[in-house]
């Protein structure tokens, strides 16, 4: 992840985790990591209506993971290059064990 403010980094992570917290969206990411796909192919692969699929694609777009382009009447979706880069390191940085152990909680006396 680029070095933005800690709050911005956490907000970005929250958007990404929300987008990835659904099985359908995870399956979409897996499909799109192999390259651009037409929405008609995605609809057929998932055996669902286009409006339901659009809901999931919108969540992925809002998280900055997926982009689309229009070509005539069709929309094509692909992963944003590098969208998942640094995600593992960002998760590891959330709560280093040493920092958790060092926190002294003041609760109830």
C-alpha positions in Angstrom: 0.0 0.0 0.0 1.1 3.5 -0.7 2.0 5.5 2.4 -1.1 7.6 3.1 -2.2 8.7 6.5 -2.9 5.8 8.9 -6.6 6.7 8.9 -6.7 6.7 5.1 -4.9 3.3 5.0 -7.4 1.9 7.5 -10.3 3.3 5.5 -9.0 1.7 2.3 -8.5 -1.6 4.1 -12.0 -1.5 5.4 -13.4 -0.9 1.9 -11.4 -3.8 0.5 -12.3 -6.2 3.3 -16.0 -5.3 3.0 -15.8 -5.9 -0.8 -14.1 -9.2 -0.2 -16.4 -10.4 2.6 -18.8 -12.0 0.1 -18.4 -15.4 -1.6 -19.7 -14.1 -4.9 -17.3 -11.1 -4.9 -14.4 -13.4 -4.0 -15.3 -15.6 -6.9 -15.5 -12.6 -9.2 -12.0 -11.5 -8.1 -10.7 -15.0 -8.8 -12.2 -14.9 -12.3 -11.1 -11.4 -13.1 -7.5 -12.1 -12.0 -7.3 -14.2 -15.2 -8.1 -11.2 -17.3 -10.9 -9.0 -18.6 -14.4 -10.5 -18.8 -17.6 -9.4 -20.5 -20.5 -8.9 -18.1 -22.5 -11.4 -20.2 -19.8 -14.1 -19.5 -19.9 -13.3 -15.8 -23.7 -13.5 -15.7 -23.6 -16.9 -17.4 -20.8 -18.2 -15.2 -22.6 -17.2 -12.0 -26.1 -18.2 -13.3 -27.6 -15.1 -11.9 -29.3 -11.9 -13.1 -27.4 -9.0 -14.3 -28.8 -6.7 -11.6 -27.6 -9.0 -8.8 -24.1 -9.3 -10.4 -24.0 -5.5 -11.0 -24.5 -5.0 -7.2 -21.4 -7.1 -6.5 -19.3 -5.5 -9.2 -20.2 -2.1 -7.9 -18.9 -3.0 -4.4 -15.7 -4.2 -6.0 -15.4 -1.0 -8.0 -16.1 1.2 -5.0 -13.3 -0.6 -3.2 -10.9 0.2 -6.0 -10.4 -3.5 -6.9 -12.2 -3.7 -10.3 -12.7 -1.3 -13.2 -15.0 -1.4 -16.2 -15.0 -0.2 -19.7 -17.9 0.1 -22.1 -17.8 -1.3 -25.7 -21.1 -0.8 -27.4 -23.8 -2.3 -25.3 -21.5 -4.4 -23.3 -19.5 -3.7 -20.2 -16.1 -5.4 -19.6 -14.6 -5.8 -16.2 -11.0 -6.4 -15.1 -8.9 -6.1 -11.9 -7.3 -2.8 -11.2 -3.6 -3.5 -11.7 -1.8 -3.7 -8.3 -5.1 -3.4 -6.4 -4.2 -6.3 -4.1 -0.5 -5.5 -3.9 0.6 -4.9 -0.3 -2.6 -6.2 1.2 -0.8 -9.0 3.1 1.8 -6.6 4.5 -1.0 -4.2 5.5 -2.8 -6.9 7.4 0.4 -7.9 9.2 0.9 -4.3 10.2 -2.5 -4.0 11.8 -1.6 -5.6 15.1 2.0 -6.7 15.6 2.1 -9.1 18.5 4.6 -6.9 20.4 2.3 -3.9 20.2 -0.6 -5.8 21.5 1.4 -7.2 24.4 2.6 -3.7 25.3 -0.8 -2.1 25.5 -1.9 -1.6 29.1 -5.6 -1.4 29.4 -7.3 0.7 32.0 -10.6 -0.8 32.7 -12.6 -1.0 35.8 -9.8 0.0 38.2 
